[in-house]
Amino acid sequence: MCITEYDEQAFVNGIREEGRQEGREEGRALTLFSLVNSGNLKPDVAAKELGISIHEFEIAMKEAGMNQPVSK
């Protein structure tokens, strides 16, 4: 194996890991959106968990196709 093949494999592995990380983050956000939507979690708590403002959270929730929180 030559050095360029190794570098290419390292690059591919890095891209894969970035994709996995993005997938985990997206899954976490969708889980929080769902909990807020069902009324089991307050939007401000979910926003804090994601490290964003409540306004940003509401926008992201709408962009994900989720409804506004259900009142309990």
CNS distance restraints for C-alpha pairs under 8 A (distance, minus, plus):
assign (resid   1 and name CA) (resid   5 and name CA) 6.49 0.50 0.50
assign (resid   1 and name CA) (resid   6 and name CA) 7.23 0.50 0.50
assign (resid   2 and name CA) (resid   6 and name CA) 6.73 0.50 0.50
assign (resid   3 and name CA) (resid   7 and name CA) 6.24 0.50 0.50
assign (resid   4 and name CA) (resid   8 and name CA) 6.12 0.50 0.50
assign (resid   5 and name CA) (resid   9 and name CA) 6.26 0.50 0.50
assign (resid   6 and name CA) (resid  10 and name CA) 6.20 0.50 0.50
assign (resid   7 and name CA) (resid  11 and name CA) 6.13 0.50 0.50
assign (resid   8 and name CA) (resid  12 and name CA) 6.22 0.50 0.50
assign (resid   9 and name CA) (resid  13 and name CA) 6.09 0.50 0.50
assign (resid  10 and name CA) (resid  14 and name CA) 6.12 0.50 0.50
assign (resid  11 and name CA) (resid  15 and name CA) 6.28 0.50 0.50
assign (resid  12 and name CA) (resid  16 and name CA) 6.22 0.50 0.50
assign (resid  13 and name CA) (resid  17 and name CA) 6.22 0.50 0.50
assign (resid  14 and name CA) (resid  18 and name CA) 6.24 0.50 0.50
assign (resid  15 and name CA) (resid  19 and name CA) 6.27 0.50 0.50
assign (resid  16 and name CA) (resid  20 and name CA) 6.25 0.50 0.50
assign (resid  17 and name CA) (resid  21 and name CA) 6.14 0.50 0.50
assign (resid  18 and name CA) (resid  22 and name CA) 6.19 0.50 0.50
assign (resid  19 and name CA) (resid  23 and name CA) 6.13 0.50 0.50
assign (resid  20 and name CA) (resid  24 and name CA) 6.21 0.50 0.50
assign (resid  21 and name CA) (resid  25 and name CA) 6.23 0.50 0.50
assign (resid  22 and name CA) (resid  26 and name CA) 6.09 0.50 0.50
assign (resid  23 and name CA) (resid  27 and name CA) 6.03 0.50 0.50
assign (resid  24 and name CA) (resid  28 and name CA) 6.10 0.50 0.50
assign (resid  25 and name CA) (resid  29 and name CA) 6.23 0.50 0.50
assign (resid  26 and name CA) (resid  30 and name CA) 6.17 0.50 0.50
assign (resid  27 and name CA) (resid  31 and name CA) 6.14 0.50 0.50
assign (resid  28 and name CA) (resid  32 and name CA) 6.32 0.50 0.50
assign (resid  29 and name CA) (resid  33 and name CA) 6.12 0.50 0.50
assign (resid  29 and name CA) (resid  50 and name CA) 7.13 0.50 0.50
assign (resid  30 and name CA) (resid  34 and name CA) 6.11 0.50 0.50
assign (resid  30 and name CA) (resid  64 and name CA) 7.72 0.50 0.50
assign (resid  31 and name CA) (resid  35 and name CA) 6.27 0.50 0.50
assign (resid  32 and name CA) (resid  36 and name CA) 6.16 0.50 0.50
assign (resid  32 and name CA) (resid  41 and name CA) 7.70 0.50 0.50
assign (resid  32 and name CA) (resid  46 and name CA) 5.91 0.50 0.50
assign (resid  33 and name CA) (resid  37 and name CA) 5.96 0.50 0.50
assign (resid  33 and name CA) (resid  46 and name CA) 7.69 0.50 0.50
assign (resid  33 and name CA) (resid  61 and name CA) 6.07 0.50 0.50
assign (resid  33 and name CA) (resid  66 and name CA) 7.02 0.50 0.50
assign (resid  34 and name CA) (resid  38 and name CA) 6.14 0.50 0.50
assign (resid  34 and name CA) (resid  66 and name CA) 7.59 0.50 0.50
assign (resid  35 and name CA) (resid  39 and name CA) 6.27 0.50 0.50
assign (resid  35 and name CA) (resid  40 and name CA) 5.19 0.50 0.50
assign (resid  35 and name CA) (resid  41 and name CA) 5.38 0.50 0.50
assign (resid  36 and name CA) (resid  40 and name CA) 5.85 0.50 0.50
assign (resid  36 and name CA) (resid  41 and name CA) 4.71 0.50 0.50
assign (resid  36 and name CA) (resid  42 and name CA) 5.81 0.50 0.50
assign (resid  36 and name CA) (resid  43 and name CA) 5.85 0.50 0.50
assign (resid  36 and name CA) (resid  46 and name CA) 7.37 0.50 0.50
assign (resid  36 and name CA) (resid  69 and name CA) 5.66 0.50 0.50
assign (resid  36 and name CA) (resid  70 and name CA) 7.73 0.50 0.50
assign (resid  37 and name CA) (resid  66 and name CA) 7.07 0.50 0.50
assign (resid  37 and name CA) (resid  67 and name CA) 6.39 0.50 0.50
assign (resid  37 and name CA) (resid  68 and name CA) 6.22 0.50 0.50
assign (resid  37 and name CA) (resid  69 and name CA) 4.31 0.50 0.50
assign (resid  37 and name CA) (resid  70 and name CA) 5.76 0.50 0.50
assign (resid  38 and name CA) (resid  69 and name CA) 6.70 0.50 0.50
assign (resid  38 and name CA) (resid  70 and name CA) 5.95 0.50 0.50
assign (resid  39 and name CA) (resid  69 and name CA) 6.10 0.50 0.50
assign (resid  39 and name CA) (resid  70 and name CA) 5.33 0.50 0.50
assign (resid  39 and name CA) (resid  71 and name CA) 6.31 0.50 0.50
assign (resid  39 and name CA) (resid  72 and name CA) 6.30 0.50 0.50
assign (resid  41 and name CA) (resid  45 and name CA) 6.98 0.50 0.50
assign (resid  41 and name CA) (resid  46 and name CA) 6.93 0.50 0.50
assign (resid  42 and name CA) (resid  46 and name CA) 6.48 0.50 0.50
assign (resid  43 and name CA) (resid  47 and name CA) 6.04 0.50 0.50
assign (resid  43 and name CA) (resid  54 and name CA) 6.75 0.50 0.50
assign (resid  43 and name CA) (resid  57 and name CA) 7.55 0.50 0.50
assign (resid  43 and name CA) (resid  58 and name CA) 7.96 0.50 0.50
assign (resid  43 and name CA) (resid  69 and name CA) 7.75 0.50 0.50
assign (resid  44 and name CA) (resid  48 and name CA) 6.16 0.50 0.50
assign (resid  44 and name CA) (resid  53 and name CA) 7.90 0.50 0.50
assign (resid  44 and name CA) (resid  54 and name CA) 5.68 0.50 0.50
assign (resid  45 and name CA) (resid  49 and name CA) 6.29 0.50 0.50
assign (resid  46 and name CA) (resid  50 and name CA) 6.40 0.50 0.50
assign (resid  46 and name CA) (resid  57 and name CA) 7.89 0.50 0.50
assign (resid  47 and name CA) (resid  51 and name CA) 6.09 0.50 0.50
assign (resid  47 and name CA) (resid  52 and name CA) 5.28 0.50 0.50
assign (resid  47 and name CA) (resid  53 and name CA) 5.88 0.50 0.50
assign (resid  47 and name CA) (resid  54 and name CA) 5.48 0.50 0.50
assign (resid  47 and name CA) (resid  56 and name CA) 7.91 0.50 0.50
assign (resid  47 and name CA) (resid  57 and name CA) 5.52 0.50 0.50
assign (resid  48 and name CA) (resid  52 and name CA) 6.08 0.50 0.50
assign (resid  48 and name CA) (resid  53 and name CA) 7.13 0.50 0.50
assign (resid  48 and name CA) (resid  54 and name CA) 7.93 0.50 0.50
assign (resid  52 and name CA) (resid  56 and name CA) 6.08 0.50 0.50
assign (resid  52 and name CA) (resid  57 and name CA) 6.42 0.50 0.50
assign (resid  53 and name CA) (resid  57 and name CA) 6.14 0.50 0.50
assign (resid  54 and name CA) (resid  58 and name CA) 6.18 0.50 0.50
assign (resid  55 and name CA) (resid  59 and name CA) 6.35 0.50 0.50
assign (resid  56 and name CA) (resid  60 and name CA) 6.10 0.50 0.50
assign (resid  57 and name CA) (resid  61 and name CA) 6.00 0.50 0.50
assign (resid  58 and name CA) (resid  62 and name CA) 6.24 0.50 0.50
assign (resid  58 and name CA) (resid  68 and name CA) 7.88 0.50 0.50
assign (resid  59 and name CA) (resid  63 and name CA) 6.17 0.50 0.50
assign (resid  60 and name CA) (resid  64 and name CA) 6.16 0.50 0.50
assign (resid  61 and name CA) (resid  65 and name CA) 6.58 0.50 0.50
assign (resid  61 and name CA) (resid  66 and name CA) 5.47 0.50 0.50
assign (resid  61 and name CA) (resid  67 and name CA) 7.47 0.50 0.50
assign (resid  61 and name CA) (resid  68 and name CA) 7.93 0.50 0.50
assign (resid  62 and name CA) (resid  66 and name CA) 5.35 0.50 0.50
assign (resid  62 and name CA) (resid  67 and name CA) 6.61 0.50 0.50
assign (resid  62 and name CA) (resid  68 and name CA) 7.65 0.50 0.50
